[in-house]
């Protein structure tokens, strides 16, 4: 529903910045002699920001504002080029398709009154917006016609799968809790032994039925103390060797003997073990195929728009 509303070029956010309307006079660009007014740019700019989850009032940096405004203008120029090309080729949108799209937009606003009110805020009436919507649909159809792409070759999909098989595998992982009592690297043997006795004391409490998470919250000197010592899932190679070896040797629910690392003395409790998994080959190849198709479409569209621009007369007056 939200995406449908965005398609209406909402100017609601522009009400926060009154100066926008003062600037919406004059011409932003000319495309083969056809003017793109500043007013038209402001309407499209609002929609461009909303599509990115932004609003005019939230932009604090003048450089960011200028960059986004330029991007919106470039997009608007592309739309005008596509519309003009559609006219040249006699590409017409089925009126029934336009009416279907219009009906969906009306439904998104809950009532005809809300829809009409929003159109008026944007400088449209239903007739002019219907014309505009037809142009938008024609531009989209023209872009599709200019960028026919074939399905990715099976051989290329196979090749990329073989090269990236590791990317579709997740090695064995575990989740654990730990209690850490710090030992400085400069500590002498007596200090290390003293801290070891403290961690043994906590081990004895666990053996008597104490809750590991509760002890971690009370005594652990690690940043995970507030989470009861809970660590994120990790795999072999993520932790220091002595800690990792002890953790992976445990069964779920078991607690390790005191383990010394460069950080201090640890007690480790294994919460759960996640075995290694691999994405099925067919699923992985389907993912590669979709990515290749997306890349081909993106490249083809960029090339088509570049050709249209090179064959056109463009004058940009607003930067």
N, C-alpha and C positions, 0 to 999 in steps of 0.2 A: 504494500500500500504506500509506503514511504517513497519508494522508487518511482511509482506512478506520479505522485505529487511533484517530485523533482522535475519530471518531464514537462511540467507546465511552466518552467522558467519563473519560479517563485521569487518575488522581490521583497518578501516580508522582512528579510534581514536588512535590506537597504534602508528601511525606515529609521534605522538607528543612526544613520549618517546623512543628515540633511544636505550636506554639501554635494552629495552624489548627484542629486537632481539638478543642482545649479550647473554642474559640469556636463549634464546630458544634453548639450546644445552643440550643434556642429557635426562635423564628419570625422570619424575615426580612421576610415580607410576607404579606398576605391578599388573595386575589383572589375577590371575591364569596363571602367566607366560607371559601374553601379556603386552607389554610395552605401557605406555601412555607417549609420549615424551613431553618435555617442550614446543616444538613448537606447538604440538597439544593443550596443555593446554593454551598457549597464545592466540591461535585462539579462543578457547572456552571462555576464560576469557573476551575477547573483546565483544563477543556476549552476555555473561552473564551480563556485565555492561550495554550494550545498552538496554537490555530487562528491566532494571531498570531505564532507563533514565540517566545513568551516563556515564562518560568517564574517561579514565586513567588519563588524564591531570588534571582533576578536583579534584582528590583525594589528599588531603594534609596530612592526618594522616597516618603514617606508620602502625599503628595498624588496622585502617579501611581497608587499602589496603591488609594487610595480611589476615584479616578475610574474605574479599570478595574473595580473591584468593583461600583460603581454601574451601569456599563454592562452587566455580566454579569447583575445583578439585573433590570434593565429588560428585557433579552432573555428572561430566564426568565419574567417576568410576561407578556410577549407570548406565549410558548409556552403558558402556562397558559390565557390568554384564548382562544387558538386551539383548544386541546383542549376547553375547555368549550363553545365554539361548535360544534365538531364533534359533541359529544355531544347538544347541543340539536337539531341538524339530522339526527341519526341517521346521520352519516357514518361508515362503518365501513371499515377497511382489510382487504383480502383477506388472510386468514391465510397464503396461499401467498406473498404479497409480503413479509410479515414474515419468513417462514422463509427466503426467498431472501436477504434482507438479513442475517439472522442467520448464514446459511451463509458469506456473504462475510466477515463479521467473524471467524468462527472460523478461516477459511483464513488470514486475515491474521496470526494468532498462531502459526501453524506446527503446533500440536498442540492437542487438546482439553484437555490438562492445563494448558498455558499460558493458554488462554482461561479456564478455570475459576478458575485462580489469580488472574488479573487481575480477574475478576468479584468474587471474594471480597475482594480489596483495596479494591474500590469499594463494598462493602456489598450486592452483588447475588448472587442465585443465578440459574441459567439461566431459571427460570420468571418471576421478577420482572423480569429484564432483558428478556425477550421482551415482557412487558406494557409496559414502558417504551418499547421500540423501536416497538411498535404505536402508542403515544400520539404519539411523535415523528413517525412517518409520517402519522398522522391530522392532526396540526397542520400539517404541510407541505401536505397535500392541501387542508386548509381554507383556508390562505393563498392557494393557487392558485385555489380556487373563488371567493374574495372579491375577487380582483384580475384579472378577465378584461380583457385589453387587445387592441385591434385592431392589425393591422399598420400601420406608419407609412405615411401617404399618399405616393404617388409624387410628387405635386406638391410636398410639403414636402421630400422627399429631393432633388428637382431644385433647389428654391430654395436649400437649404443648400449644395448642390454648387456652384452658380453663385457664391454669396457667398464660398466658401472654396476656390476652385480653386487659389490660390497655395499653400495648405497641402499640396496633393498633388503639388507640383513640387519638385524638388531642382535648384538651379542647378549650372552647371559648377563642379567643385572640383578642386583639385590638392593633391598632397603633395610637399613639398620639404624639403631639408636646407639649413642655412645655417651659416656661420661668421661670428661677430660679434666685431669688435674695438672696444671702447667708445671713444667720443669724448664728452667732457663738453660740455654746452651752453655752458659758459664757456671752452672751449678757444680759444686763438688760432689764427690761420691756420697758423702753423708747426707746432703740435701736430697739427692736422688732417692736414696734409701728411705729417707723420712717420708717423702711423698708417696713412695711405694707402700709404706705401711698404712698411709691414709686411704689409698685406693683399695687395699686389702680389707680395710675396715668396712668400706662400702660394699665390697664383694660379700662379706659375711652377712651384712644386712639383707642383701638380695637372697642369699641362701636361706635366710630365716623368713622369707616371704615378702620382703619390702618391694614396693612397686618401682620398677626401673625408671619410668618417666618421672615419677615424683622425686626420686633421688637426683636425677639429672637436672631437674628444674632448681633443686635446692643447692646442689654442690658443684655441678659442672661449670668449668671456667671457659667453655667454648661458646661461640655465638649462637649455637643451637639450643642452649639451655632452656630458653623460654618455650621451645617446642618439645620439651621433654627429651632433648638430645636427638631428635629425629633428623636424619640426613636424607637428602634427595637420593633417588635411585642412582646407583653408580655401577660401573663395569670394571673389569680388570684393566689396570693402567691408569685409573682415575685417582687412586689414593697412593699414599706412600707404601712401599712394599710390605713392611711388617704389619701394618694395619690391614691392608688388603688381604694378605695371606690368612690372617686370623679370621677376618670376617667371612671370607668365602668358604672356610673350613667348617663353619657352624651350620647346625640345622635350625630351621625356624623355631623361635622361642628360646633357643639356648643362649647362654652368656659366656663370653670368652674369659680366659685367665687375664690378669693384668698384662697389658701390652705397652712396651715403651717405644715411642717414636721421638723425633726431634722436637715435637710439641709438648710431650709430657707422657704421663701414664693414662691409659685408656682402659675402660671396660666397654665391651661391644655386645649388644644384643641384636641378633638377626630377627627382623620382623617378617620378611617374606622374600622369596626367591622367584625371579622371573626368568624362565628358560629362554634360550636363544630362539628367535623366530625369523623366518624369511618370508617376504612377500611372494606369493605364488607367481611363477613365471608369466602366466597369462595376464595377471593383474598388473605386474610391473611393465610388461610390454604395452598394455593398454594406456598406462600412465605416460610412458614415453611417447606413444603415438599422439596423445592429446597435446602434449607439450610441443612436439614438432609441428603439429597442425596450427597451434596458436602462434608459434614463431613465424611460420610461413605466412599466415594471414597478416600479422603485424608488419612484416617486411614488405609484403605485396602492397598493402595499403599505403605505407610510407612512400614507396616508389611511385605509386599511382598519383598520389597528391603532389609529389615532386614534379612529375611530368606535367600535371595540370598547371602548376605554378610557373614552370618554365615557358609554357605556351601562352601565358596570360600577362596582362599588364596590371601590376599591383602597385598601389601607392598607399603607403602607411603614413597617416598624419598624426596618430596618437600613440605615444610610447610611454 
